[in-house]
Amino acid sequence: MLFPAIALMAQEQGFFKTGTNLGVQMRLAAPDFKAANSEAGTAALQRVFNDTLWSDLDQAGIFDLVSKSLYPSAVPATPQELCAGTPGCPAMNAWANAPVNATMVTVGNVGASADQLTVFGWLLDAKNPQAPPVLGREYHEQASEQNARVVAHRFADAIIQRLGGGLPGIAESKIYFIHSNGPGAAKELWAMDYDGANQRQLTHLNSIALSPAASPDGSRVAFTSYAQGKPDIAMYSVELGRMVSFPRFAGTNSAPSWSPDGARLAFSSSMSGDPEIYICEASSCTAPRRVTAYRGPDTQPVWNPKTGAQIVWVSGRASDPGRSVPQIFEMEADGTNVQRLTDGGYAVSPAWSPTVPFLAFSWDRRYGPGAPGAPDIYIMDIANPSHWEQLTHNAGRNDYPSWSPDGRHIAYQSKPGRACEQIWTMLASGDKPRQITHSGCNTQPSWSK
Amino acid sequence: MKKNSLRITLLALLIVILLAGCKKKPVAVAPQTPPPPPPTPSAQLSVNPATIMQGDSATLAWSSENAVSVTIDPIGKVDLSGQQAVSPNESTTYHLTATGPGGTAEQTARLTVNAKPAPPPAVTTAPPESLADSFRNNVQDKGDIYFDYDSFSIRPDQQAALQRDAQWFKQHPDAKVSIEGHCDERGSTEYNLTLGDNRARAVKDALVQLGVPAPQLNTISYGKEKPFCTESTESCWQQNRRDHFTLGGGMQ
């Protein structure tokens, strides 16, 4: 009797893996780039570059990265060095055959001199050694650890775009999030690289900041701020590096969400006396239009990123009288054609995949007084809401999934026991979970370009 | 407006004339007898309470019949009937004289004033309770309004607290009060913000129903941002599902 269930689970995992472009894994060898010279600064930057490139390729989700312990002892710095001028490049066999069995190999070198960082990198087809490199890149930057990371991200993204079906990589993407020094401390808007590096504070409002949402072009971040005494929508300009004005409305205003063209904002507001979903022009927000009408919570709207015509959101409307246990719903952006997507439990924080009609969300299926459950991240096929899969199985509370721009990854917050929340990333299959923040409390990731 | 009031005045006058006309008829048919001698005035005088402490006050009340003038010694000429608060420093006998065409009537009432005991030397005179103190003692310290999980309905067991709070708010119309909606740690920040908003407004609506003027009450939701208790237990969660009152209407 167990077999059909297992078969179905395997089938569903395959469905979501394929849907998130994580189905086929290409076997890639990525030996460390060699030092181009013996200058004092080279070794440190070489190490940063190699760690970053390996991490990017490992996290990409489309490679079966071959363990370095299996590589041939002689690692070349250039394609010429690999082939050593021998016709047919027989040295490539050491990479193409067992135990490496690589389909592709990266080679390159890193050099720092006179404040200049220079990196050469190539991607080679191991099964076709006579062909020219699949790609070759050359980078010149001011020498710094940050630039060593940036260059590694760029090279990784170039490889991922070439081998990953043309979808741009995410190694250069940013994650906005909320940071505080501890429970009760001020909450500010922060940003970091997608791998947790380069964490930096953006706002200094000394108040409570919540629910950041990066605009589709990455130029602005809308969020919720108590800076003027109550929850209002606030706007941070990434381009200007400062807050820009945004209209304030009566009541509780929170959970802003950008339409895919960046022209409109959906948000939750109790300006009319009850929390409802409103839509307004993102530039001025002069006349917000109400699209829901239900007494009780309505919040966390997210747009269909393909059409901009549907909204998925969280509402307490399905509950027993007098109780508002949240469920996830879908509607047209004008408020019509409301459909319930989740079938029970406590479901919040929907995030719509940028590439396919999948929803990631936080779900506690055994919610209730005395229930042992804690929320985990789930993925659902919006066209077939009974078709879902659990992605996290951690002890603790997992919430706020946010898709990477390539739709292959999900960032989320996790709170193990009494410790502070931290931000993690994982593949959209639930594989390769990785904690990317470690100090203070870090919540509500919003993955941006 | 003016036209209307003129019309009403005329109407009222007409009614008065008609009523007066009706009343006059029996007088018109009364037998022609010599007028009776003018009646003797009578009067009442009382003071309540009859004994006070120095600095406190009592109420002096009087009435008279068939009098045209009333004087109370040591107050002087007063209305034919009425009452007045008195706060003499020593015991006093009030002496009322009612005078009319038929003669005079007299009444007396004694108010005993006891000297204040000497204040205990250590205690300086306490200032009157400030609004903030009264608010803390009578509203905040009496407890908040609690809710069931995922609910913003007012629980029957919270009605008494609401009525007690409403009483204080009505007695202190100058007190601008902020109602903070709070939630337990479970669920998303945003969902709890909206639930806290509903909770704050539910209590505001209930207080307005109980007669508290709406402009006196402001609402703000903190969702799960300001927990009172930080354990992940049922009892702690119950502590955090509350509406809390603060003085000074908050910001809008």
Contacts between the chains, C-beta under 8 A, distances in Angstrom:
chain1	res1	chain2	res2	distance
A	183	B	230	6.5
A	208	B	225	5.5
A	210	B	189	5.5
A	210	B	190	7.4
A	210	B	193	7.6
A	210	B	225	7.7
A	211	B	189	6.6
A	211	B	190	5.7
A	224	B	190	7.8
A	224	B	193	7.6
A	226	B	225	7.9
A	228	B	251	6.4
A	229	B	220	7.7
A	229	B	250	6.3
A	229	B	251	3.0
A	229	B	252	7.8
A	230	B	220	5.0
A	230	B	250	6.9
A	230	B	251	6.1
A	230	B	252	7.1
A	231	B	193	6.1
A	231	B	220	8.0
A	231	B	221	6.7
A	250	B	252	6.5
A	251	B	197	6.6
A	251	B	219	7.8
A	252	B	193	5.5
A	252	B	194	6.6
A	252	B	196	7.6
A	252	B	197	4.1
A	252	B	220	7.7
A	252	B	221	4.7
A	254	B	190	5.3
A	254	B	193	5.0
A	254	B	194	7.6
A	255	B	190	4.2
A	255	B	193	7.8
A	268	B	190	6.6
A	268	B	193	7.6
A	268	B	194	5.9
A	270	B	194	7.3
A	270	B	197	4.7
A	270	B	201	7.4
A	270	B	221	7.9
A	273	B	201	6.7
A	274	B	197	8.0
A	274	B	198	7.1
A	274	B	201	7.4
A	275	B	193	7.9
A	275	B	194	3.7
A	275	B	197	5.4
A	275	B	198	6.7
A	295	B	198	7.9
A	296	B	152	7.2
A	296	B	194	7.9
A	296	B	198	6.0
A	297	B	191	5.8
A	297	B	194	3.6
A	297	B	195	5.3
A	297	B	197	7.9
A	297	B	198	6.4
A	298	B	194	6.8
A	299	B	188	8.0
A	299	B	190	4.5
A	299	B	191	5.8
A	299	B	193	7.0
A	299	B	194	4.7
A	300	B	188	6.5
A	300	B	190	5.0
A	300	B	191	6.9
A	314	B	188	7.3
A	314	B	190	7.4
A	314	B	191	5.8
A	316	B	150	7.2
A	316	B	191	7.9
A	316	B	194	8.0
A	316	B	195	7.4
A	319	B	150	7.1
A	322	B	148	7.8
A	322	B	151	5.5
A	322	B	153	4.2
A	323	B	148	7.4
A	323	B	150	5.2
A	323	B	151	5.1
A	324	B	150	5.1
A	324	B	151	6.7
A	324	B	152	6.9
A	324	B	195	6.3
A	324	B	198	7.4
A	325	B	150	4.9
A	326	B	150	7.9
A	326	B	187	6.6
A	326	B	188	7.7
A	326	B	191	5.1
A	346	B	186	7.3
A	346	B	187	6.2
A	348	B	187	5.8
A	348	B	188	3.9
A	348	B	190	7.6
A	348	B	191	5.1
A	349	B	188	4.9
A	349	B	190	7.8
A	362	B	188	6.7
A	364	B	186	7.7
A	367	B	186	7.6
A	369	B	149	6.3
A	369	B	234	6.5
A	370	B	234	6.8
A	375	B	187	8.0
A	397	B	186	7.9
A	399	B	188	5.9
A	400	B	188	7.3
A	417	B	232	7.8
A	418	B	230	8.0
A	418	B	232	6.8
A	443	B	189	7.6
A	444	B	189	7.0
